[in-house]
Structures are given as C-alpha cells and as structure tokens.
C-alpha cells in the first residue's frame, strides 16, 4: 500500500511540476524553452533525440503537442490536497487512502493514455528510416535501464546481506 501511495504521489507531483512549468512557457514564441523543460522532466521526452526531423515534421509535432495540452485531463490539485490531508490525519484511514490513491491512479492512467496516443501519432509522422533510428535508440535506453535495475538489485542485496551479517555478530 505504501508503495502504491508513494508511486501515485511521486508521479502526480512530477506531473504537476511539469504541467506548471509547461504552462508558464508560451509555446508559440518559446517552443525550444518549453521543449527544454519537458526534456529535463521526462524520460519519454527523449523519444525523438537524435532523429533529424524536417521542419514540416517539427511543426506537425508541435501542433499535436499543442492540441494534447488542450485535450489532456488536468492534474487535480484538489485530489493532491485530499491525499495530503489523509496522510497527515491524526488517525490513518487505510480505506480512504486506498480509494484516493486508486482515484488518482485512474486519472494518471488517463493522462498516460492520452500521451501515448499523441506519441503514436508523432511516430506515424516519421519516415521508416527515422522509425528505425527511434527503435534502435529505444533498445539502447532499455538496455541501460536493465543494467541500472540490475545494479540496484545487487546493491540492495549487498545491503541486506551486510545488514544481516552485522545483526548476527
């Protein structure tokens, strides 16, 4: 339960931060600034790194992102406040926290589905050669991610091992 709550809170906070930052940047005159904010805050934003896009493709992708900003469900500050109130309540109500976490998770799923739809539309704008580059880069990132996960597992196992060794001495 704690993991679900922590994951929901972290993803909601990250998305809220990204949304606030993106909203403060004018997309018409400062597209690059907006793009930089997204790149700093999202692993998925690296989707098109290293792919040389034509100006027409860039404009079509900007148009898709602009439309997505208008169509995507907003992050609910009220829901975040509700969760905060539940977490800081004098008496912990697991049922209420679970219900709130599930509600927030459903909202997050809706946002992720909308972004996946936009990314799919962007992917379809690419030439077969660009798609191949994108797929290669994805495989490289996945390999790096797997290596990182393996390192974290080993580190975690070592920590548990050294903790159990110390407690038996």
VMD Tcl script that builds the backbone (N, CA, C; Angstrom):
set m [mol new atoms 507]
animate dup $m
set s [atomselect $m all]
$s set {name element resname resid chain x y z} {
  {N N UNK 1 A 0.822 -1.195 0.000}
  {CA C UNK 1 A 0.000 0.000 0.000}
  {C C UNK 1 A 0.860 1.251 0.000}
  {N N UNK 2 A 1.899 1.250 0.844}
  {CA C UNK 2 A 2.775 2.416 0.893}
  {C C UNK 2 A 3.430 2.660 -0.453}
  {N N UNK 3 A 3.812 1.567 -1.118}
  {CA C UNK 3 A 4.450 1.714 -2.428}
  {C C UNK 3 A 3.498 2.325 -3.443}
  {N N UNK 4 A 2.232 1.895 -3.428}
  {CA C UNK 4 A 1.242 2.432 -4.358}
  {C C UNK 4 A 1.031 3.914 -4.072}
  {N N UNK 5 A 0.862 4.241 -2.811}
  {CA C UNK 5 A 0.649 5.636 -2.438}
  {C C UNK 5 A 1.849 6.489 -2.812}
  {N N UNK 6 A 3.032 5.997 -2.508}
  {CA C UNK 6 A 4.245 6.750 -2.833}
  {C C UNK 6 A 4.379 6.935 -4.337}
  {N N UNK 7 A 4.091 5.894 -5.101}
  {CA C UNK 7 A 4.197 5.985 -6.557}
  {C C UNK 7 A 3.188 6.984 -7.110}
  {N N UNK 8 A 1.969 6.931 -6.611}
  {CA C UNK 8 A 0.940 7.858 -7.072}
  {C C UNK 8 A 1.322 9.284 -6.718}
  {N N UNK 9 A 1.763 9.483 -5.478}
  {CA C UNK 9 A 2.137 10.832 -5.054}
  {C C UNK 9 A 3.325 11.357 -5.863}
  {N N UNK 10 A 4.325 10.523 -6.058}
  {CA C UNK 10 A 5.519 10.960 -6.794}
  {C C UNK 10 A 5.183 11.288 -8.240}
  {N N UNK 11 A 4.409 10.424 -8.879}
  {CA C UNK 11 A 4.079 10.677 -10.282}
  {C C UNK 11 A 3.169 11.892 -10.414}
  {N N UNK 12 A 2.257 12.054 -9.474}
  {CA C UNK 12 A 1.376 13.213 -9.516}
  {C C UNK 12 A 2.150 14.498 -9.291}
  {N N UNK 13 A 3.065 14.464 -8.331}
  {CA C UNK 13 A 3.878 15.647 -8.061}
  {C C UNK 13 A 4.752 15.996 -9.265}
  {N N UNK 14 A 5.353 14.983 -9.857}
  {CA C UNK 14 A 6.201 15.221 -11.029}
  {C C UNK 14 A 5.378 15.785 -12.177}
  {N N UNK 15 A 4.205 15.212 -12.392}
  {CA C UNK 15 A 3.351 15.687 -13.475}
  {C C UNK 15 A 2.848 17.097 -13.190}
  {N N UNK 16 A 2.509 17.380 -11.936}
  {CA C UNK 16 A 2.045 18.719 -11.574}
  {C C UNK 16 A 3.149 19.743 -11.805}
  {N N UNK 17 A 4.371 19.391 -11.424}
  {CA C UNK 17 A 5.501 20.288 -11.633}
  {C C UNK 17 A 5.709 20.539 -13.115}
  {N N UNK 18 A 5.686 19.476 -13.897}
  {CA C UNK 18 A 5.860 19.596 -15.342}
  {C C UNK 18 A 4.754 20.443 -15.953}
  {N N UNK 19 A 3.520 20.212 -15.522}
  {CA C UNK 19 A 2.395 20.963 -16.053}
  {C C UNK 19 A 2.510 22.442 -15.715}
  {N N UNK 20 A 2.879 22.738 -14.477}
  {CA C UNK 20 A 3.042 24.139 -14.070}
  {C C UNK 20 A 4.151 24.812 -14.869}
  {N N UNK 21 A 5.268 24.119 -15.031}
  {CA C UNK 21 A 6.372 24.696 -15.779}
  {C C UNK 21 A 6.004 24.878 -17.239}
  {N N UNK 22 A 5.360 23.881 -17.825}
  {CA C UNK 22 A 4.992 23.967 -19.239}
  {C C UNK 22 A 3.946 25.061 -19.448}
  {N N UNK 23 A 3.041 25.233 -18.497}
  {CA C UNK 23 A 2.011 26.254 -18.637}
  {C C UNK 23 A 2.597 27.657 -18.574}
  {N N UNK 24 A 3.720 27.801 -17.901}
  {CA C UNK 24 A 4.313 29.133 -17.763}
  {C C UNK 24 A 5.124 29.550 -18.982}
  {N N UNK 25 A 5.263 28.670 -19.955}
  {CA C UNK 25 A 6.047 28.969 -21.154}
  {C C UNK 25 A 5.111 29.106 -22.339}
  {N N UNK 26 A 5.253 30.181 -23.073}
  {CA C UNK 26 A 4.461 30.379 -24.281}
  {C C UNK 26 A 4.967 29.435 -25.359}
  {N N UNK 27 A 4.089 28.606 -25.890}
  {CA C UNK 27 A 4.535 27.626 -26.875}
  {C C UNK 27 A 4.729 28.244 -28.251}
  {N N UNK 28 A 4.127 29.374 -28.508}
  {CA C UNK 28 A 4.278 29.974 -29.836}
  {C C UNK 28 A 5.665 30.561 -30.035}
  {N N UNK 29 A 6.116 31.409 -29.117}
  {CA C UNK 29 A 7.373 32.110 -29.286}
  {C C UNK 29 A 8.553 31.372 -28.675}
  {N N UNK 30 A 8.289 30.506 -27.731}
  {CA C UNK 30 A 9.389 29.894 -26.989}
  {C C UNK 30 A 9.276 28.381 -27.013}
  {N N UNK 31 A 9.048 27.797 -28.159}
  {CA C UNK 31 A 8.908 26.345 -28.251}
  {C C UNK 31 A 10.131 25.635 -27.707}
  {N N UNK 32 A 11.313 26.136 -28.023}
  {CA C UNK 32 A 12.529 25.480 -27.563}
  {C C UNK 32 A 12.622 25.506 -26.050}
  {N N UNK 33 A 12.240 26.598 -25.416}
  {CA C UNK 33 A 12.268 26.668 -23.957}
  {C C UNK 33 A 11.309 25.645 -23.376}
  {N N UNK 34 A 10.123 25.534 -23.948}
  {CA C UNK 34 A 9.153 24.549 -23.485}
  {C C UNK 34 A 9.692 23.135 -23.691}
  {N N UNK 35 A 10.309 22.907 -24.840}
  {CA C UNK 35 A 10.885 21.604 -25.146}
  {C C UNK 35 A 11.989 21.252 -24.141}
  {N N UNK 36 A 12.806 22.246 -23.769}
  {CA C UNK 36 A 13.869 22.013 -22.790}
  {C C UNK 36 A 13.300 21.623 -21.434}
  {N N UNK 37 A 12.220 22.268 -21.018}
  {CA C UNK 37 A 11.596 21.927 -19.741}
  {C C UNK 37 A 11.109 20.488 -19.770}
  {N N UNK 38 A 10.460 20.111 -20.847}
  {CA C UNK 38 A 9.957 18.744 -20.961}
  {C C UNK 38 A 11.120 17.757 -20.937}
  {N N UNK 39 A 12.208 18.056 -21.650}
  {CA C UNK 39 A 13.353 17.152 -21.697}
  {C C UNK 39 A 13.969 16.962 -20.322}
  {N N UNK 40 A 14.008 18.004 -19.521}
  {CA C UNK 40 A 14.594 17.886 -18.186}
  {C C UNK 40 A 13.722 17.050 -17.271}
  {N N UNK 41 A 12.423 17.004 -17.531}
  {CA C UNK 41 A 11.491 16.402 -16.590}
  {C C UNK 41 A 10.914 15.063 -17.022}
  {N N UNK 42 A 11.239 14.582 -18.200}
  {CA C UNK 42 A 10.583 13.375 -18.666}
  {C C UNK 42 A 11.522 12.489 -19.464}
  {N N UNK 43 A 11.603 11.246 -19.036}
  {CA C UNK 43 A 12.409 10.278 -19.778}
  {C C UNK 43 A 11.815 10.066 -21.159}
  {N N UNK 44 A 10.483 10.043 -21.257}
  {CA C UNK 44 A 9.840 9.821 -22.540}
  {C C UNK 44 A 10.113 10.937 -23.533}
  {N N UNK 45 A 10.440 12.131 -23.041}
  {CA C UNK 45 A 10.681 13.233 -23.958}
  {C C UNK 45 A 11.900 12.967 -24.826}
  {N N UNK 46 A 12.730 12.028 -24.438}
  {CA C UNK 46 A 13.918 11.688 -25.214}
  {C C UNK 46 A 13.547 10.837 -26.424}
  {N N UNK 47 A 12.284 10.638 -26.623}
  {CA C UNK 47 A 11.808 9.768 -27.695}
  {C C UNK 47 A 12.392 10.150 -29.047}
  {N N UNK 48 A 12.513 11.436 -29.339}
  {CA C UNK 48 A 12.958 11.870 -30.653}
  {C C UNK 48 A 14.375 12.423 -30.660}
  {N N UNK 49 A 15.118 12.251 -29.566}
  {CA C UNK 49 A 16.517 12.685 -29.534}
  {C C UNK 49 A 17.309 11.950 -30.600}
  {N N UNK 50 A 18.113 12.693 -31.342}
  {CA C UNK 50 A 18.981 12.081 -32.338}
  {C C UNK 50 A 18.315 11.796 -33.665}
  {N N UNK 51 A 17.044 12.114 -33.783}
  {CA C UNK 51 A 16.340 11.907 -35.042}
  {C C UNK 51 A 16.227 13.261 -35.726}
  {N N UNK 52 A 16.703 13.330 -36.932}
  {CA C UNK 52 A 16.671 14.578 -37.691}
  {C C UNK 52 A 15.299 14.723 -38.334}
  {N N UNK 53 A 14.547 15.705 -37.853}
  {CA C UNK 53 A 13.195 15.933 -38.342}
  {C C UNK 53 A 13.187 17.068 -39.356}
  {N N UNK 54 A 12.287 16.947 -40.309}
  {CA C UNK 54 A 12.103 18.057 -41.247}
  {C C UNK 54 A 11.322 19.158 -40.528}
  {N N UNK 55 A 11.346 20.347 -41.077}
  {CA C UNK 55 A 10.591 21.444 -40.466}
  {C C UNK 55 A 9.103 21.124 -40.451}
  {N N UNK 56 A 8.619 20.467 -41.504}
  {CA C UNK 56 A 7.208 20.086 -41.553}
  {C C UNK 56 A 6.875 19.102 -40.428}
  {N N UNK 57 A 7.751 18.109 -40.195}
  {CA C UNK 57 A 7.524 17.155 -39.112}
  {C C UNK 57 A 7.526 17.866 -37.756}
  {N N UNK 58 A 8.480 18.777 -37.574}
  {CA C UNK 58 A 8.536 19.527 -36.310}
  {C C UNK 58 A 7.241 20.295 -36.081}
  {N N UNK 59 A 6.761 20.958 -37.138}
  {CA C UNK 59 A 5.531 21.742 -36.996}
  {C C UNK 59 A 4.351 20.831 -36.687}
  {N N UNK 60 A 4.270 19.692 -37.356}
  {CA C UNK 60 A 3.170 18.760 -37.096}
  {C C UNK 60 A 3.231 18.242 -35.657}
  {N N UNK 61 A 4.442 17.987 -35.163}
  {CA C UNK 61 A 4.579 17.517 -33.787}
  {C C UNK 61 A 4.234 18.618 -32.789}
  {N N UNK 62 A 4.634 19.838 -33.095}
  {CA C UNK 62 A 4.254 20.970 -32.230}
  {C C UNK 62 A 2.734 21.100 -32.179}
  {N N UNK 63 A 2.097 20.963 -33.351}
  {CA C UNK 63 A 0.639 21.059 -33.405}
  {C C UNK 63 A -0.017 19.953 -32.569}
  {N N UNK 64 A 0.524 18.740 -32.677}
  {CA C UNK 64 A -0.015 17.631 -31.882}
  {C C UNK 64 A 0.133 17.900 -30.388}
  {N N UNK 65 A 1.303 18.390 -29.975}
  {CA C UNK 65 A 1.527 18.676 -28.553}
  {C C UNK 65 A 0.620 19.813 -28.079}
  {N N UNK 66 A 0.450 20.822 -28.905}
  {CA C UNK 66 A -0.434 21.939 -28.557}
  {C C UNK 66 A -1.847 21.417 -28.336}
  {N N UNK 67 A -2.312 20.570 -29.248}
  {CA C UNK 67 A -3.650 20.001 -29.125}
  {C C UNK 67 A -3.735 19.114 -27.882}
  {N N UNK 68 A -2.700 18.349 -27.621}
  {CA C UNK 68 A -2.699 17.459 -26.456}
  {C C UNK 68 A -2.786 18.257 -25.167}
  {N N UNK 69 A -2.120 19.402 -25.118}
  {CA C UNK 69 A -2.181 20.242 -23.915}
  {C C UNK 69 A -3.611 20.684 -23.638}
  {N N UNK 70 A -4.350 20.950 -24.710}
  {CA C UNK 70 A -5.736 21.389 -24.542}
  {C C UNK 70 A -6.656 20.219 -24.212}
  {N N UNK 71 A -6.357 19.043 -24.749}
  {CA C UNK 71 A -7.242 17.887 -24.594}
  {C C UNK 71 A -6.962 17.051 -23.353}
  {N N UNK 72 A -5.736 17.109 -22.832}
  {CA C UNK 72 A -5.390 16.201 -21.736}
  {C C UNK 72 A -6.071 16.614 -20.442}
  {N N UNK 73 A -6.469 15.619 -19.664}
  {CA C UNK 73 A -7.105 15.925 -18.387}
  {C C UNK 73 A -6.100 16.598 -17.449}
  {N N UNK 74 A -6.515 17.638 -16.768}
  {CA C UNK 74 A -5.581 18.363 -15.899}
  {C C UNK 74 A -5.265 17.578 -14.625}
  {N N UNK 75 A -4.154 17.923 -14.026}
  {CA C UNK 75 A -3.801 17.361 -12.724}
  {C C UNK 75 A -4.685 18.046 -11.704}
  {N N UNK 76 A -5.270 17.266 -10.818}
  {CA C UNK 76 A -6.190 17.822 -9.840}
  {C C UNK 76 A -5.459 18.173 -8.547}
  {N N UNK 77 A -5.355 19.467 -8.301}
  {CA C UNK 77 A -4.740 19.931 -7.056}
  {C C UNK 77 A -5.612 19.498 -5.875}
  {N N UNK 78 A -6.918 19.496 -6.095}
  {CA C UNK 78 A -7.842 19.090 -5.029}
  {C C UNK 78 A -7.570 17.649 -4.597}
  {N N UNK 79 A -7.310 16.771 -5.583}
  {CA C UNK 79 A -7.036 15.368 -5.250}
  {C C UNK 79 A -5.724 15.240 -4.479}
  {N N UNK 80 A -4.743 16.035 -4.854}
  {CA C UNK 80 A -3.465 16.009 -4.135}
  {C C UNK 80 A -3.650 16.519 -2.709}
  {N N UNK 81 A -4.455 17.545 -2.542}
  {CA C UNK 81 A -4.741 18.078 -1.201}
  {C C UNK 81 A -5.490 17.045 -0.364}
  {N N UNK 82 A -6.425 16.367 -0.986}
  {CA C UNK 82 A -7.172 15.324 -0.274}
  {C C UNK 82 A -6.219 14.241 0.222}
  {N N UNK 83 A -5.293 13.808 -0.640}
  {CA C UNK 83 A -4.332 12.788 -0.228}
  {C C UNK 83 A -3.452 13.317 0.901}
  {N N UNK 84 A -3.006 14.542 0.781}
  {CA C UNK 84 A -2.172 15.133 1.835}
  {C C UNK 84 A -2.926 15.144 3.167}
  {N N UNK 85 A -4.189 15.525 3.120}
  {CA C UNK 85 A -4.992 15.543 4.344}
  {C C UNK 85 A -5.147 14.149 4.939}
  {N N UNK 86 A -5.293 13.151 4.094}
  {CA C UNK 86 A -5.395 11.772 4.582}
  {C C UNK 86 A -4.081 11.299 5.206}
  {N N UNK 87 A -2.978 11.674 4.577}
  {CA C UNK 87 A -1.658 11.261 5.074}
  {C C UNK 87 A -1.338 11.940 6.404}
  {N N UNK 88 A -1.767 13.174 6.563}
  {CA C UNK 88 A -1.428 13.927 7.778}
  {C C UNK 88 A -2.522 13.872 8.840}
  {N N UNK 89 A -3.565 13.091 8.601}
  {CA C UNK 89 A -4.667 12.981 9.564}
  {C C UNK 89 A -4.177 12.345 10.866}
  {N N UNK 90 A -4.861 12.686 11.939}
  {CA C UNK 90 A -4.488 12.150 13.249}
  {C C UNK 90 A -4.634 10.629 13.283}
  {N N UNK 91 A -5.695 10.127 12.648}
  {CA C UNK 91 A -5.920 8.681 12.590}
  {C C UNK 91 A -5.866 8.246 11.126}
  {N N UNK 92 A -5.038 7.257 10.838}
  {CA C UNK 92 A -4.860 6.787 9.465}
  {C C UNK 92 A -6.060 5.965 9.039}
  {N N UNK 93 A -6.655 6.314 7.909}
  {CA C UNK 93 A -7.804 5.610 7.346}
  {C C UNK 93 A -7.372 4.930 6.050}
  {N N UNK 94 A -6.963 3.671 6.173}
  {CA C UNK 94 A -6.432 2.955 5.016}
  {C C UNK 94 A -7.436 2.863 3.880}
  {N N UNK 95 A -8.684 2.654 4.193}
  {CA C UNK 95 A -9.714 2.543 3.156}
  {C C UNK 95 A -9.826 3.840 2.367}
  {N N UNK 96 A -9.838 4.964 3.058}
  {CA C UNK 96 A -9.940 6.259 2.375}
  {C C UNK 96 A -8.688 6.542 1.554}
  {N N UNK 97 A -7.519 6.210 2.094}
  {CA C UNK 97 A -6.269 6.422 1.362}
  {C C UNK 97 A -6.241 5.542 0.118}
  {N N UNK 98 A -6.650 4.300 0.279}
  {CA C UNK 98 A -6.681 3.382 -0.864}
  {C C UNK 98 A -7.626 3.903 -1.953}
  {N N UNK 99 A -8.798 4.352 -1.561}
  {CA C UNK 99 A -9.762 4.871 -2.528}
  {C C UNK 99 A -9.203 6.119 -3.223}
  {N N UNK 100 A -8.572 6.997 -2.456}
  {CA C UNK 100 A -7.994 8.210 -3.036}
  {C C UNK 100 A -6.836 7.862 -3.978}
  {N N UNK 101 A -5.990 6.932 -3.563}
  {CA C UNK 101 A -4.856 6.519 -4.396}
  {C C UNK 101 A -5.352 5.909 -5.704}
  {N N UNK 102 A -6.387 5.097 -5.626}
  {CA C UNK 102 A -6.938 4.489 -6.834}
  {C C UNK 102 A -7.547 5.538 -7.756}
  {N N UNK 103 A -8.220 6.526 -7.184}
  {CA C UNK 103 A -8.798 7.604 -7.987}
  {C C UNK 103 A -7.686 8.382 -8.692}
  {N N UNK 104 A -6.631 8.704 -7.959}
  {CA C UNK 104 A -5.506 9.436 -8.539}
  {C C UNK 104 A -4.790 8.593 -9.585}
  {N N UNK 105 A -4.686 7.302 -9.330}
  {CA C UNK 105 A -4.029 6.414 -10.296}
  {C C UNK 105 A -4.837 6.338 -11.586}
  {N N UNK 106 A -6.163 6.302 -11.483}
  {CA C UNK 106 A -7.009 6.278 -12.682}
  {C C UNK 106 A -6.841 7.558 -13.492}
  {N N UNK 107 A -6.725 8.696 -12.802}
  {CA C UNK 107 A -6.509 9.955 -13.502}
  {C C UNK 107 A -5.147 9.954 -14.198}
  {N N UNK 108 A -4.143 9.392 -13.526}
  {CA C UNK 108 A -2.806 9.292 -14.113}
  {C C UNK 108 A -2.836 8.382 -15.345}
  {N N UNK 109 A -3.561 7.295 -15.256}
  {CA C UNK 109 A -3.689 6.385 -16.399}
  {C C UNK 109 A -4.319 7.120 -17.583}
  {N N UNK 110 A -5.347 7.919 -17.327}
  {CA C UNK 110 A -5.995 8.670 -18.411}
  {C C UNK 110 A -4.998 9.616 -19.078}
  {N N UNK 111 A -4.166 10.282 -18.279}
  {CA C UNK 111 A -3.159 11.185 -18.851}
  {C C UNK 111 A -2.117 10.401 -19.651}
  {N N UNK 112 A -1.700 9.251 -19.128}
  {CA C UNK 112 A -0.703 8.448 -19.839}
  {C C UNK 112 A -1.256 7.906 -21.147}
  {N N UNK 113 A -2.508 7.503 -21.153}
  {CA C UNK 113 A -3.129 7.009 -22.389}
  {C C UNK 113 A -3.183 8.127 -23.425}
  {N N UNK 114 A -3.554 9.329 -22.994}
  {CA C UNK 114 A -3.614 10.465 -23.920}
  {C C UNK 114 A -2.233 10.756 -24.498}
  {N N UNK 115 A -1.193 10.731 -23.663}
  {CA C UNK 115 A 0.160 10.991 -24.158}
  {C C UNK 115 A 0.638 9.865 -25.070}
  {N N UNK 116 A 0.280 8.638 -24.771}
  {CA C UNK 116 A 0.658 7.527 -25.650}
  {C C UNK 116 A -0.006 7.690 -27.015}
  {N N UNK 117 A -1.229 8.158 -27.009}
  {CA C UNK 117 A -1.941 8.403 -28.280}
  {C C UNK 117 A -1.198 9.462 -29.094}
  {N N UNK 118 A -0.773 10.532 -28.441}
  {CA C UNK 118 A -0.043 11.606 -29.133}
  {C C UNK 118 A 1.295 11.080 -29.641}
  {N N UNK 119 A 2.003 10.325 -28.803}
  {CA C UNK 119 A 3.300 9.774 -29.224}
  {C C UNK 119 A 3.130 8.839 -30.417}
  {N N UNK 120 A 2.037 8.083 -30.442}
  {CA C UNK 120 A 1.767 7.208 -31.578}
  {C C UNK 120 A 1.556 8.031 -32.848}
  {N N UNK 121 A 0.814 9.128 -32.721}
  {CA C UNK 121 A 0.593 9.993 -33.874}
  {C C UNK 121 A 1.911 10.595 -34.354}
  {N N UNK 122 A 2.771 10.965 -33.407}
  {CA C UNK 122 A 4.086 11.508 -33.767}
  {C C UNK 122 A 4.928 10.437 -34.453}
  {N N UNK 123 A 4.900 9.234 -33.926}
  {CA C UNK 123 A 5.678 8.133 -34.503}
  {C C UNK 123 A 5.260 7.895 -35.951}
  {N N UNK 124 A 3.966 7.981 -36.200}
  {CA C UNK 124 A 3.465 7.746 -37.561}
  {C C UNK 124 A 3.867 8.843 -38.530}
  {N N UNK 125 A 4.300 10.005 -38.010}
  {CA C UNK 125 A 4.787 11.085 -38.881}
  {C C UNK 125 A 6.201 10.805 -39.394}
  {N N UNK 126 A 6.899 9.880 -38.744}
  {CA C UNK 126 A 8.289 9.596 -39.103}
  {C C UNK 126 A 8.387 8.729 -40.352}
  {N N UNK 127 A 9.493 8.885 -41.050}
  {CA C UNK 127 A 9.785 8.012 -42.181}
  {C C UNK 127 A 10.214 6.648 -41.630}
  {N N UNK 128 A 10.200 5.600 -42.454}
  {CA C UNK 128 A 10.668 4.293 -41.979}
  {C C UNK 128 A 12.111 4.348 -41.439}
  {N N UNK 129 A 12.965 5.148 -42.058}
  {CA C UNK 129 A 14.351 5.276 -41.581}
  {C C UNK 129 A 14.392 5.928 -40.200}
  {N N UNK 130 A 13.583 6.973 -40.011}
  {CA C UNK 130 A 13.522 7.642 -38.714}
  {C C UNK 130 A 12.942 6.699 -37.645}
  {N N UNK 131 A 11.960 5.920 -38.043}
  {CA C UNK 131 A 11.381 4.950 -37.109}
  {C C UNK 131 A 12.422 3.921 -36.686}
  {N N UNK 132 A 13.262 3.497 -37.623}
  {CA C UNK 132 A 14.320 2.531 -37.302}
  {C C UNK 132 A 15.306 3.138 -36.309}
  {N N UNK 133 A 15.685 4.398 -36.515}
  {CA C UNK 133 A 16.599 5.076 -35.581}
  {C C UNK 133 A 15.945 5.167 -34.200}
  {N N UNK 134 A 14.672 5.544 -34.185}
  {CA C UNK 134 A 13.955 5.658 -32.923}
  {C C UNK 134 A 13.917 4.317 -32.204}
  {N N UNK 135 A 13.638 3.258 -32.917}
  {CA C UNK 135 A 13.580 1.930 -32.303}
  {C C UNK 135 A 14.949 1.490 -31.787}
  {N N UNK 136 A 16.006 1.797 -32.520}
  {CA C UNK 136 A 17.365 1.482 -32.051}
  {C C UNK 136 A 17.675 2.228 -30.765}
  {N N UNK 137 A 17.346 3.511 -30.737}
  {CA C UNK 137 A 17.601 4.313 -29.547}
  {C C UNK 137 A 16.785 3.805 -28.358}
  {N N UNK 138 A 15.571 3.374 -28.629}
  {CA C UNK 138 A 14.748 2.808 -27.562}
  {C C UNK 138 A 15.409 1.551 -26.983}
  {N N UNK 139 A 15.897 0.684 -27.860}
  {CA C UNK 139 A 16.561 -0.539 -27.391}
  {C C UNK 139 A 17.800 -0.205 -26.554}
  {N N UNK 140 A 18.539 0.817 -26.959}
  {CA C UNK 140 A 19.713 1.238 -26.178}
  {C C UNK 140 A 19.294 1.721 -24.794}
  {N N UNK 141 A 18.233 2.548 -24.736}
  {CA C UNK 141 A 17.761 3.053 -23.436}
  {C C UNK 141 A 17.258 1.919 -22.562}
  {N N UNK 142 A 16.587 0.947 -23.168}
  {CA C UNK 142 A 16.087 -0.192 -22.394}
  {C C UNK 142 A 17.245 -1.025 -21.843}
  {N N UNK 143 A 18.293 -1.202 -22.627}
  {CA C UNK 143 A 19.473 -1.927 -22.143}
  {C C UNK 143 A 20.105 -1.193 -20.969}
  {N N UNK 144 A 20.224 0.125 -21.093}
  {CA C UNK 144 A 20.779 0.921 -19.995}
  {C C UNK 144 A 19.900 0.818 -18.755}
  {N N UNK 145 A 18.603 0.840 -18.960}
  {CA C UNK 145 A 17.672 0.732 -17.842}
  {C C UNK 145 A 17.800 -0.623 -17.154}
  {N N UNK 146 A 17.892 -1.681 -17.947}
  {CA C UNK 146 A 18.059 -3.028 -17.362}
  {C C UNK 146 A 19.349 -3.122 -16.557}
  {N N UNK 147 A 20.422 -2.537 -17.095}
  {CA C UNK 147 A 21.695 -2.533 -16.366}
  {C C UNK 147 A 21.564 -1.786 -15.041}
  {N N UNK 148 A 20.890 -0.660 -15.076}
  {CA C UNK 148 A 20.676 0.113 -13.861}
  {C C UNK 148 A 19.858 -0.677 -12.848}
  {N N UNK 149 A 18.823 -1.341 -13.319}
  {CA C UNK 149 A 17.990 -2.148 -12.420}
  {C C UNK 149 A 18.801 -3.295 -11.818}
  {N N UNK 150 A 19.646 -3.916 -12.627}
  {CA C UNK 150 A 20.499 -4.992 -12.118}
  {C C UNK 150 A 21.452 -4.471 -11.054}
  {N N UNK 151 A 22.037 -3.286 -11.284}
  {CA C UNK 151 A 22.931 -2.685 -10.300}
  {C C UNK 151 A 22.194 -2.372 -9.007}
  {N N UNK 152 A 20.982 -1.885 -9.125}
  {CA C UNK 152 A 20.195 -1.580 -7.933}
  {C C UNK 152 A 19.849 -2.851 -7.168}
  {N N UNK 153 A 19.519 -3.916 -7.883}
  {CA C UNK 153 A 19.230 -5.196 -7.221}
  {C C UNK 153 A 20.448 -5.694 -6.468}
  {N N UNK 154 A 21.613 -5.645 -7.143}
  {CA C UNK 154 A 22.847 -6.110 -6.492}
  {C C UNK 154 A 23.158 -5.252 -5.280}
  {N N UNK 155 A 22.999 -3.958 -5.402}
  {CA C UNK 155 A 23.262 -3.051 -4.291}
  {C C UNK 155 A 22.313 -3.341 -3.136}
  {N N UNK 156 A 21.070 -3.583 -3.456}
  {CA C UNK 156 A 20.073 -3.891 -2.432}
  {C C UNK 156 A 20.389 -5.211 -1.744}
  {N N UNK 157 A 20.771 -6.201 -2.528}
  {CA C UNK 157 A 21.127 -7.497 -1.948}
  {C C UNK 157 A 22.363 -7.386 -1.064}
  {N N UNK 158 A 23.328 -6.590 -1.481}
  {CA C UNK 158 A 24.524 -6.386 -0.679}
  {C C UNK 158 A 24.182 -5.691 0.623}
  {N N UNK 159 A 23.283 -4.722 0.572}
  {CA C UNK 159 A 22.884 -4.011 1.787}
  {C C UNK 159 A 22.179 -4.944 2.747}
  {N N UNK 160 A 21.292 -5.779 2.228}
  {CA C UNK 160 A 20.587 -6.746 3.074}
  {C C UNK 160 A 21.581 -7.745 3.650}
  {N N UNK 161 A 22.492 -8.205 2.813}
  {CA C UNK 161 A 23.494 -9.177 3.252}
  {C C UNK 161 A 24.384 -8.593 4.346}
  {N N UNK 162 A 24.866 -7.377 4.163}
  {CA C UNK 162 A 25.739 -6.783 5.168}
  {C C UNK 162 A 24.965 -6.452 6.434}
  {N N UNK 163 A 23.668 -6.108 6.313}
  {CA C UNK 163 A 22.859 -5.825 7.489}
  {C C UNK 163 A 22.627 -7.111 8.289}
  {N N UNK 164 A 22.332 -8.209 7.587}
  {CA C UNK 164 A 22.103 -9.468 8.296}
  {C C UNK 164 A 23.377 -9.996 8.891}
  {N N UNK 165 A 24.519 -9.752 8.248}
  {CA C UNK 165 A 25.809 -10.177 8.796}
  {C C UNK 165 A 26.113 -9.392 10.081}
  {N N UNK 166 A 25.844 -8.100 10.066}
  {CA C UNK 166 A 26.093 -7.280 11.257}
  {C C UNK 166 A 25.168 -7.650 12.393}
  {N N UNK 167 A 23.916 -7.967 12.093}
  {CA C UNK 167 A 22.973 -8.267 13.166}
  {C C UNK 167 A 23.222 -9.648 13.782}
  {N N UNK 168 A 23.909 -10.542 13.080}
  {CA C UNK 168 A 24.195 -11.858 13.646}
  {C C UNK 168 A 25.491 -11.865 14.443}
  {N N UNK 169 A 26.263 -10.788 14.345}
  {CA C UNK 169 A 27.543 -10.764 15.066}
  {C C UNK 169 A 27.368 -10.268 16.472}
}
mol reanalyze $m
mol bondsrecalc $m
mol representation Tube
mol addrep $m
